[in-house]
Amino acid sequence: MNRRLTSTLLAFLFSASLLGGTAFAAAGNGQYRAEPASPPTASLLIVKDIVWRCGAGGCVAPRSNSRPAIDCSALAHELGTLRSFA
C-alpha cells in the first residue's frame, strides 16, 4: 500500500472509531459522500462496481454491500487523499 493511501485509511478508521459510527449514520439516506483533497478530473467514476458522481462539492454514490472502510480505501486509491468520507 502506498503511504498516502495508508495515511488516509488510518485517519478514516481512527475518526470512525472516535465517532462510534455516527459519521455513517449521518449518511443515512443510503449514500456515501466523499470530499477529495484535490478536485477529481472526471465527473463520473466507477470504483469497485460503485458509480461515483463527482462535482465541485465532492463525490456521492449509493452505498454498497461492502464494508465502508473497503469502499473508502478503494476510492482513496483512485482519487488520492480524501478530506472526508461518510
C-alpha positions, 0 to 999 in steps of 0.5 A: 500500500502506498503511504498516502493511501495508508495515511488516509485509511488510518485517519478514516478508521481512527475518526470512525472509531472516535465517532462510534459510527455516527459519521455513517449514520449521518449518511443515512439516506443510503449514500456515501459522500466523499470530499477529495483533497484535490478536485477529481478530473472526471465527473463520473467514476466507477470504483469497485462496481460503485458509480461515483458522481463527482462535482465541485462539492465532492463525490456521492454514490449509493452505498454498497454491500461492502464494508465502508472502510473497503469502499473508502480505501478503494476510492482513496486509491483512485482519487488520492487523499480524501478530506472526508468520507461518510 
